[in-house]
Amino acid sequence: MTDPRIQARRVRVERQRGHRRLSIVLGAIVAAGAAAGAVAIAHSSLFSARTVVIAGAVQTPRSEILGVTGLNREPPLIDVNTGAMQRRLERLPWVASASVHVDWPSTVAIAVVERMPVAATALPAGEYALLDSTGRVLADQTSRPSALPLVAVPGVPGSPGSSLGASARPLLATAAQLPVSLLPRLREIIFSAGDGVVLRLKGGLRAVVGDDEALTQKFVSLVTVLRGVDLTGIGGIDLRVAAAPVLTPLVSPSNVHGKGDG
């Protein structure tokens, strides 16, 4: 027969164990409740993206930025994926780079760097596509932009946000460095299979640039020739040796017009 004192001690031990288990369970319940409460609060309107600050966007509408990031729905800041938003922003036609930062309790700050158009190209429907130096199509517009040189690129450009192939790069590099003073004399920048990059100038002149090396010196030589040389009977100016331009006599009109230009 068990000693009553031993039995009482066993009962006390079991009760203490039960109390400890109960304390652990209650503690877990309290912690879970606190965590659930914290999550609920973090997902409440108190910590939603109620304020969006955008810097650097000139050509990209605010509504487009809010739509592509989903910030127009004022999501909880805890759910804002800044990396994903940045990648979506950089797919917009005008956006070269973007950064997104969360500023608790209710602000998202977006900074974008936009691309610069360097040229325009004619589209089949009579419109013009604006292009940056990398070949990114920035926008379509109905009229030819007078402040940009016109380039004849291979193929038909895609919709805004798409990019041209590498073959267009020499044309765009030339357009990007073209002096403003030459714009009134320029008709179009083309690529010729025999000569490389060629400037079609008003009056039927052709300025053969060749590749996109030493463009600054080539343009200095071209401006010097146009300003100081009698070009009567001259059909072309060969700038492929930048410091020593060569004048070529006027030839048949069939060799100085058209998109393919020889």
ROPAVO-399748 format. One record per residue (C-alpha): residue in one letter; residue number from 1; x, y, z. Coordinates in nm, 4 decimals. Each point is the difference from the previous one (the first is absolute). Last residue first. Layout:
ROPAVO-399748
res, n, xx, yy, zz
A, NUM, X, Y, Z $
...
//
This chain:
ROPAVO-399748
res, n, xx, yy, zz
G, 262, 2.3095, 5.2569, -10.3116 $
D, 261, -0.2177, 0.2315, 0.1963 $
G, 260, -0.2323, -0.2578, 0.1656 $
K, 259, -0.2458, 0.2627, 0.1130 $
G, 258, -0.0079, 0.1851, -0.3251 $
H, 257, 0.2059, 0.2762, -0.1555 $
V, 256, 0.3557, 0.0744, -0.0995 $
N, 255, 0.0940, -0.2664, -0.2506 $
S, 254, -0.3004, 0.0369, -0.2281 $
P, 253, 0.0669, 0.3740, -0.0088 $
S, 252, 0.3055, -0.0684, -0.2231 $
V, 251, 0.3278, 0.1322, 0.1337 $
L, 250, 0.1317, 0.3323, 0.1326 $
P, 249, 0.3729, -0.0038, 0.0583 $
T, 248, 0.1643, -0.1333, 0.3152 $
L, 247, 0.1535, 0.2127, 0.2744 $
V, 246, 0.2404, -0.1698, 0.2419 $
P, 245, 0.0127, 0.0792, 0.3714 $
A, 244, 0.3461, -0.0255, 0.1617 $
A, 243, -0.0153, 0.0162, 0.3802 $
A, 242, -0.2785, -0.2575, 0.0377 $
V, 241, 0.1182, -0.2504, -0.2568 $
R, 240, -0.3448, -0.1453, -0.0638 $
L, 239, -0.1328, 0.3481, -0.0648 $
D, 238, -0.0704, -0.0313, -0.3730 $
I, 237, -0.1931, 0.3043, -0.1201 $
G, 236, -0.2288, -0.0602, -0.2953 $
G, 235, -0.1686, 0.1478, -0.3028 $
I, 234, 0.2190, 0.2961, -0.0817 $
G, 233, -0.0763, 0.1988, -0.3138 $
T, 232, -0.0177, 0.3251, 0.1959 $
L, 231, 0.1188, -0.0726, 0.3517 $
D, 230, 0.1889, 0.3250, 0.0559 $
V, 229, 0.1777, -0.0700, 0.3292 $
G, 228, -0.0031, 0.1922, 0.3268 $
R, 227, -0.3188, -0.0685, 0.1914 $
L, 226, -0.0876, -0.3463, -0.1272 $
V, 225, 0.3630, -0.1101, 0.0122 $
T, 224, 0.0557, 0.1198, 0.3565 $
V, 223, -0.3272, -0.1556, 0.1175 $
L, 222, 0.1029, -0.3329, -0.1530 $
S, 221, 0.3479, 0.0087, 0.1522 $
V, 220, -0.1394, 0.0745, 0.3463 $
F, 219, -0.2546, -0.2798, -0.0540 $
K, 218, 0.2734, -0.2498, -0.0798 $
Q, 217, 0.2048, 0.1131, 0.2989 $
T, 216, -0.2918, -0.0584, 0.2386 $
L, 215, -0.0889, -0.3292, -0.1666 $
A, 214, 0.3421, -0.1548, 0.0579 $
E, 213, -0.1475, -0.3515, -0.0375 $
D, 212, -0.3629, -0.0605, -0.0995 $
D, 211, 0.0845, -0.1724, -0.3283 $
G, 210, -0.0114, 0.1430, -0.3530 $
V, 209, -0.0905, 0.3682, 0.0261 $
V, 208, -0.0683, 0.0578, -0.3706 $
A, 207, -0.1551, 0.3440, -0.0446 $
R, 206, -0.2371, -0.0021, -0.2952 $
L, 205, -0.1094, 0.3233, -0.1629 $
G, 204, -0.3254, 0.0185, -0.1973 $
G, 203, -0.0885, 0.3585, 0.0896 $
K, 202, -0.1062, -0.0971, 0.3500 $
L, 201, 0.2253, -0.2526, 0.1658 $
R, 200, -0.0152, -0.3779, 0.0046 $
L, 199, 0.2393, -0.1023, 0.2749 $
V, 198, 0.1566, -0.3407, -0.0623 $
V, 197, 0.0921, -0.2808, 0.2388 $
G, 196, 0.1803, -0.2871, -0.1692 $
D, 195, 0.1415, 0.0702, -0.3445 $
G, 194, -0.0597, -0.3050, -0.2140 $
A, 193, -0.3064, -0.1509, 0.1641 $
S, 192, -0.1419, 0.3456, 0.0633 $
F, 191, -0.1639, 0.0799, 0.3331 $
I, 190, -0.2184, 0.3085, 0.0269 $
I, 189, -0.0169, 0.3268, 0.1905 $
E, 188, -0.2674, 0.2295, -0.1420 $
R, 187, -0.0699, 0.3460, -0.1364 $
L, 186, 0.2624, 0.2040, 0.1770 $
R, 185, 0.0896, 0.3639, -0.0673 $
P, 184, -0.2251, 0.1491, 0.2731 $
L, 183, 0.1313, -0.2646, 0.2459 $
L, 182, 0.3662, 0.0806, -0.0579 $
S, 181, 0.0204, 0.2807, 0.2586 $
V, 180, -0.1385, -0.2349, 0.2642 $
P, 179, 0.3176, -0.2048, -0.0274 $
L, 178, -0.0540, -0.3731, -0.0657 $
Q, 177, 0.1278, -0.2010, 0.2953 $
A, 176, -0.3176, -0.1960, 0.0762 $
A, 175, -0.0838, -0.0397, -0.3697 $
T, 174, 0.3352, -0.1636, -0.0692 $
A, 173, -0.0428, -0.2391, 0.2921 $
L, 172, -0.3519, -0.0721, -0.1255 $
L, 171, 0.1184, -0.0920, -0.3474 $
P, 170, 0.2861, -0.2098, 0.1371 $
R, 169, -0.2454, -0.1806, 0.2371 $
A, 168, -0.2617, -0.0974, -0.2604 $
S, 167, 0.1693, -0.3300, -0.0866 $
A, 166, -0.0222, -0.1015, 0.3673 $
G, 165, -0.3717, -0.0669, -0.0279 $
L, 164, -0.2724, 0.2450, 0.0942 $
S, 163, -0.1660, -0.0072, 0.3402 $
S, 162, -0.3582, -0.0307, 0.1235 $
G, 161, -0.1518, 0.2290, 0.2639 $
P, 160, -0.2101, 0.1948, -0.2490 $
S, 159, -0.1273, -0.2328, -0.2736 $
G, 158, 0.2320, -0.1630, -0.2490 $
P, 157, 0.2268, 0.1715, -0.2490 $
V, 156, -0.0292, -0.1081, -0.3652 $
G, 155, 0.3057, -0.1427, -0.1703 $
P, 154, 0.3473, 0.1541, -0.0162 $
V, 153, 0.0078, 0.3583, 0.1286 $
A, 152, -0.0262, 0.3125, -0.2153 $
V, 151, 0.0901, 0.2816, 0.2378 $
L, 150, -0.1584, 0.3440, 0.0382 $
P, 149, 0.1874, 0.2490, 0.2151 $
L, 148, -0.1863, 0.1422, 0.3002 $
A, 147, -0.1077, 0.3588, 0.0799 $
S, 146, -0.2566, 0.0140, -0.2814 $
P, 145, -0.1997, -0.2920, 0.1340 $
R, 144, -0.1887, -0.1498, -0.2969 $
S, 143, -0.3718, 0.0051, 0.0669 $
T, 142, -0.2394, -0.2782, 0.1014 $
Q, 141, 0.1823, -0.1331, 0.3027 $
D, 140, 0.1209, -0.3386, 0.1172 $
A, 139, 0.1860, -0.0438, 0.3274 $
L, 138, 0.3217, -0.1237, 0.1610 $
V, 137, 0.1275, -0.2717, -0.2319 $
R, 136, 0.3281, -0.1144, 0.1550 $
G, 135, 0.2863, -0.0042, -0.2498 $
T, 134, 0.2775, 0.0530, 0.2538 $
S, 133, 0.0418, 0.3696, -0.0888 $
D, 132, -0.3684, 0.0754, 0.0566 $
L, 131, -0.2688, -0.0214, -0.2662 $
L, 130, -0.3183, 0.1959, -0.0761 $
A, 129, -0.2298, -0.1663, -0.2518 $
Y, 128, -0.1602, 0.2057, -0.2751 $
E, 127, -0.3413, -0.0256, -0.1624 $
G, 126, -0.0830, -0.0414, -0.3679 $
A, 125, -0.1564, -0.3442, 0.0323 $
P, 124, 0.3218, -0.1731, -0.1091 $
L, 123, 0.2037, 0.1595, 0.2816 $
A, 122, 0.2708, 0.2627, -0.0472 $
T, 121, 0.2907, 0.0094, 0.2412 $
A, 120, 0.0834, 0.2501, 0.2722 $
A, 119, 0.3298, 0.0682, 0.1719 $
V, 118, 0.1769, 0.0675, 0.3285 $
P, 117, -0.2854, -0.0461, 0.2469 $
M, 116, 0.1152, 0.0132, 0.3630 $
R, 115, -0.0863, -0.2775, 0.2447 $
E, 114, -0.1539, 0.0673, 0.3377 $
V, 113, 0.1577, -0.0413, 0.3401 $
V, 112, -0.2597, -0.1015, 0.2554 $
A, 111, -0.0340, 0.0553, 0.3747 $
I, 110, -0.2852, -0.1578, 0.1946 $
A, 109, -0.0768, 0.0650, 0.3678 $
V, 108, -0.2658, -0.2112, 0.1738 $
T, 107, -0.1655, 0.1512, 0.3050 $
S, 106, -0.2336, -0.1284, 0.2757 $
P, 105, 0.1747, -0.0868, 0.3289 $
W, 104, 0.2755, -0.0405, -0.0966 $
D, 103, 0.2127, 0.1161, -0.2922 $
V, 102, 0.0275, -0.2696, -0.2650 $
H, 101, 0.2495, 0.0573, -0.2807 $
V, 100, -0.0229, -0.0608, -0.3752 $
S, 99, 0.2781, 0.0657, -0.2507 $
A, 98, -0.0301, 0.0345, -0.3746 $
S, 97, 0.2181, -0.0117, -0.3100 $
A, 96, -0.0326, 0.0812, -0.3706 $
V, 95, -0.3728, 0.0725, 0.0089 $
W, 94, -0.1531, 0.1414, -0.3197 $
P, 93, -0.1533, -0.3168, -0.1434 $
L, 92, -0.1094, -0.1651, 0.3281 $
R, 91, 0.1908, -0.3242, 0.0623 $
E, 90, 0.2110, 0.1736, 0.2626 $
L, 89, -0.3102, 0.0571, 0.2111 $
R, 88, -0.0785, -0.3716, 0.0097 $
R, 87, 0.3529, -0.0802, 0.1172 $
Q, 86, -0.0166, 0.2667, 0.2720 $
M, 85, -0.3347, -0.1275, 0.1225 $
A, 84, 0.1365, -0.3526, 0.0282 $
G, 83, 0.2966, 0.1224, 0.2036 $
T, 82, -0.2157, 0.2166, 0.2280 $
N, 81, -0.2363, -0.2789, 0.0964 $
V, 80, -0.2663, 0.1849, 0.2013 $
D, 79, -0.1938, -0.2484, 0.2158 $
I, 78, 0.1065, 0.1466, 0.3377 $
L, 77, -0.0887, 0.3430, -0.1372 $
P, 76, -0.3640, -0.1057, -0.0181 $
P, 75, -0.1383, 0.0548, -0.3509 $
E, 74, -0.1405, 0.3388, -0.1105 $
R, 73, -0.1814, -0.1300, -0.3108 $
N, 72, 0.1646, 0.2643, -0.2221 $
L, 71, 0.3278, -0.1386, 0.1315 $
G, 70, -0.0318, -0.2967, -0.2361 $
T, 69, 0.3462, 0.0704, -0.1404 $
V, 68, -0.1150, 0.0141, -0.3638 $
G, 67, -0.3102, 0.2020, 0.0884 $
L, 66, 0.1681, 0.2557, 0.2228 $
I, 65, 0.2691, 0.0645, -0.2599 $
E, 64, -0.2539, 0.0293, -0.2808 $
S, 63, -0.2183, 0.2378, 0.2041 $
R, 62, 0.3024, 0.2183, 0.0714 $
P, 61, 0.0549, 0.0445, -0.3724 $
T, 60, 0.3466, -0.0826, -0.1421 $
Q, 59, 0.1439, 0.2843, -0.2087 $
V, 58, 0.1129, 0.2114, 0.2958 $
A, 57, 0.0616, -0.2533, 0.2755 $
G, 56, 0.3062, 0.0956, 0.2049 $
A, 55, -0.1535, -0.0238, 0.3468 $
I, 54, -0.3117, -0.1815, 0.1176 $
V, 53, -0.1352, 0.0134, 0.3578 $
V, 52, -0.2775, -0.2483, 0.0751 $
T, 51, -0.2090, 0.0585, 0.3134 $
R, 50, -0.2717, -0.2389, 0.1177 $
A, 49, 0.2198, -0.3048, -0.0301 $
S, 48, -0.1653, -0.1873, 0.2872 $
F, 47, 0.1187, -0.0059, 0.3622 $
L, 46, -0.3026, 0.1461, 0.1793 $
S, 45, -0.2251, -0.1563, -0.2644 $
S, 44, 0.0516, -0.3368, 0.1676 $
H, 43, 0.2375, -0.2685, -0.1158 $
A, 42, 0.2617, 0.0852, 0.2630 $
I, 41, -0.2768, 0.0035, 0.2635 $
A, 40, -0.1156, -0.3460, -0.0984 $
V, 39, 0.3549, -0.1279, 0.0010 $
A, 38, 0.0563, 0.1468, 0.3462 $
G, 37, -0.3265, -0.1510, 0.1270 $
A, 36, 0.0916, -0.3378, -0.1382 $
A, 35, 0.3370, 0.0271, 0.1679 $
A, 34, -0.1587, 0.1023, 0.3283 $
G, 33, -0.2537, -0.2798, -0.0225 $
A, 32, 0.2702, -0.2504, -0.0779 $
A, 31, 0.2020, 0.1245, 0.2958 $
V, 30, -0.3046, -0.0183, 0.2311 $
I, 29, -0.0870, -0.3507, -0.1193 $
A, 28, 0.3584, -0.1135, 0.0410 $
G, 27, 0.0097, 0.1427, 0.3499 $
L, 26, -0.3285, -0.1735, 0.0866 $
V, 25, 0.1368, -0.3309, -0.1245 $
I, 24, 0.3241, 0.0433, 0.1907 $
S, 23, -0.1831, 0.1045, 0.3150 $
L, 22, -0.2342, -0.2989, -0.0286 $
R, 21, 0.2944, -0.2331, -0.0406 $
R, 20, 0.1627, 0.1537, 0.3067 $
H, 19, -0.3227, -0.0276, 0.2021 $
G, 18, -0.0377, -0.3642, -0.1019 $
R, 17, 0.3515, -0.0737, 0.1083 $
Q, 16, -0.0664, 0.1684, 0.3329 $
R, 15, -0.3196, -0.2043, 0.0437 $
E, 14, 0.1888, -0.3178, -0.0807 $
V, 13, 0.2618, 0.0844, 0.2606 $
R, 12, -0.2663, 0.0818, 0.2623 $
V, 11, -0.1784, -0.3298, -0.0652 $
R, 10, 0.3250, -0.1896, 0.0293 $
R, 9, 0.0688, 0.1716, 0.3344 $
A, 8, -0.3430, -0.0979, 0.1263 $
Q, 7, 0.0625, -0.3646, -0.0957 $
I, 6, 0.3351, 0.0019, 0.1794 $
R, 5, -0.1657, 0.1404, 0.3115 $
P, 4, -0.2820, -0.2532, -0.0182 $
D, 3, 0.2598, -0.2866, 0.0024 $
T, 2, -0.0923, -0.2455, -0.2723 $
M, 1, -0.1343, -0.3405, 0.1067 $
//
